């Protein structure tokens, strides 16, 4: 049964991302982030469930992906899926201390959430 659900999930994701009628948000998601969604869907549900946020400034777009549970970094990726930094998480909850100083206004939009139970 789990295998069937996994295949259905992959099919739905493929159909969603390959549709000719993509919304603006879907069409802007980089292929590497789509691949991250597929990977997350092929793993057991995280606790708390995984989320992907798009962080946009006037000049840059980043993707924030939550990690599984306790004491793990939540990573921020650039549009090519290179890790920029860990803004939070880890033993202290304050990330890895390597994030740039984001001085520009930033719009944060939830673009994907694992809704599986």
C-alpha positions as CSV (number, residue, x, y, z in Angstrom):
1,X,0.0,0.0,0.0
2,X,2.9,2.4,0.9
3,X,4.4,1.7,-2.5
4,X,1.2,2.6,-4.3
5,X,0.9,5.8,-2.3
6,X,4.5,6.7,-3.1
7,X,3.9,6.1,-6.8
8,X,0.7,8.1,-6.8
9,X,2.4,11.0,-5.0
10,X,5.2,11.0,-7.6
11,X,2.7,10.8,-10.5
12,X,0.7,13.7,-9.0
13,X,3.9,15.8,-8.5
14,X,5.0,15.0,-12.1
15,X,1.6,16.0,-13.5
16,X,1.5,19.1,-11.4
17,X,4.9,20.4,-12.4
18,X,4.7,19.3,-16.0
19,X,1.3,20.9,-16.6
20,X,1.0,23.5,-19.4
21,X,-1.2,25.7,-17.2
22,X,1.2,26.4,-14.3
23,X,0.6,29.2,-12.0
24,X,3.2,31.9,-11.7
25,X,4.4,30.4,-8.4
26,X,4.8,26.9,-9.8
27,X,6.6,28.0,-12.9
28,X,9.2,29.9,-10.9
29,X,10.2,27.0,-8.7
30,X,13.6,25.8,-9.7
31,X,14.0,22.2,-10.9
32,X,16.3,21.5,-8.0
33,X,13.7,22.5,-5.5
34,X,11.1,20.4,-7.3
35,X,13.6,17.5,-6.9
36,X,13.8,18.3,-3.1
37,X,10.0,18.0,-2.9
38,X,10.1,14.6,-4.6
39,X,12.8,13.5,-2.2
40,X,10.8,14.6,0.8
41,X,7.7,12.8,-0.6
42,X,9.7,9.6,-0.9
43,X,10.8,9.7,2.8
44,X,8.6,9.1,5.8
45,X,6.7,12.1,7.1
46,X,9.0,14.3,9.2
47,X,8.0,15.4,12.6
48,X,7.1,18.3,12.3
49,X,6.1,17.9,8.6
50,X,8.5,19.4,6.1
51,X,7.8,22.8,4.6
52,X,9.5,24.9,1.9
53,X,9.4,28.6,1.9
54,X,10.4,31.0,-0.8
55,X,12.2,34.1,0.6
56,X,12.3,37.0,-1.9
57,X,14.2,40.2,-1.7
58,X,14.4,42.8,-4.4
59,X,17.5,41.2,-5.9
60,X,17.5,37.5,-4.7
61,X,15.3,34.5,-4.2
62,X,16.1,31.8,-1.6
63,X,14.4,28.6,-0.5
64,X,14.1,27.7,3.1
65,X,13.6,24.0,3.8
66,X,12.7,22.7,7.3
67,X,14.5,19.7,8.7
68,X,13.3,16.8,10.7
69,X,12.8,17.3,14.4
70,X,15.2,18.3,17.0
71,X,18.6,19.9,16.9
72,X,19.0,19.9,13.1
73,X,19.7,23.0,11.0
74,X,17.0,24.3,8.7
75,X,18.8,25.3,5.5
76,X,18.5,28.2,3.2
77,X,19.3,27.5,-0.5
78,X,19.9,29.8,-3.5
79,X,18.0,29.3,-6.8
80,X,20.7,26.7,-7.8
81,X,20.2,24.7,-4.6
82,X,23.5,25.7,-3.1
83,X,23.3,25.9,0.7
84,X,23.6,29.6,1.7
85,X,23.4,29.1,5.4
86,X,21.3,27.7,8.3
87,X,19.2,30.6,9.6
88,X,18.0,28.5,12.6
89,X,18.0,25.1,14.2
90,X,20.9,23.2,15.6
91,X,21.7,22.7,19.3
92,X,21.3,26.4,20.1
93,X,18.4,27.0,17.8
94,X,20.2,30.0,16.2
95,X,21.5,28.3,13.1
96,X,25.1,28.1,11.9
97,X,25.9,31.9,12.1
98,X,26.9,32.0,8.4
99,X,23.8,33.9,7.1
100,X,24.3,37.2,5.4
101,X,22.8,40.2,7.0
102,X,19.5,40.5,5.2
103,X,18.9,44.2,5.3
104,X,16.4,44.4,2.4
105,X,12.7,43.8,3.0
106,X,11.9,40.1,2.5
107,X,8.7,38.5,1.4
108,X,8.3,34.9,2.8
109,X,5.8,32.6,1.0
110,X,5.0,29.0,1.9
111,X,5.3,27.2,-1.5
112,X,5.0,23.6,-0.3
113,X,4.0,21.7,2.8
114,X,4.0,17.9,3.4
115,X,0.3,17.3,4.1
116,X,0.7,13.5,4.5
117,X,-0.3,12.0,7.8
